[in-house]
Amino acid sequence: MPPAPPSPRVLAARRAVGERIRAARLHANFTQEVLGERAGLDRQAINRIEQGHASPLLDTLVRIADALDVPLRDLV
C-alpha cells in the first residue's frame, strides 16, 4: 500500500520553508548551484526544496542554514 499523500497543512509548511530558504539564498546573492555546493547538495535538490516538492531531513536543513550563515530557526 503506498503512503498517504501529505496533508494540506504539511504541504503549506513545506512550501513556507522552501520560500524562506529561497529568500535567504537570494539575500546572500547565491545561486541554487552555489548554495548546493556549500551545503553538499546538487542544484536540483535545492530547487525541489525551494519549490516545496521535497521534504528535507533535519540534517539537510542544518547544512543549508550553515551554508547560508543563518540560524536554523530562520528557515523553519
C-alpha positions, -999 to +999 in steps of 0.1 A: +000+000+000+015+034-010+020+060+017-008+085+022-002+119+005+008+147+028-019+168+043-026+204+031-010+217+063+022+197+057+024+209+021+019+245+031+046+242+057+069+226+032+063+255+008+069+281+035+102+265+045+112+265+008+103+301+004+123+311+035+153+292+021+149+309-013+147+343+004+178+337+024+197+324-006+188+355-026+197+377+003+231+360+003+234+365-035+238+328-040+226+308-070+210+274-063+242+259-076+264+278-052+241+270-022+241+234-033+279+233-034+282+249+000+257+226+015+269+194-002+238+191-023+231+193-060+212+222-076+182+200-083+179+191-046+179+228-037+153+235-064+130+207-051+133+220-015+126+256-025+096+246-046+082+225-017+084+193-038+109+177-013+108+173+024+144+177+036+158+159+066+168+179+096+205+172+087+199+188+053+182+218+068+212+223+092+236+221+063+216+246+043+214+270+073+251+267+078+258+273+041+237+305+043+251+315+076+217+319+092+202+303+123+181+272+116+151+288+132+151+315+105+144+288+079+118+267+098 
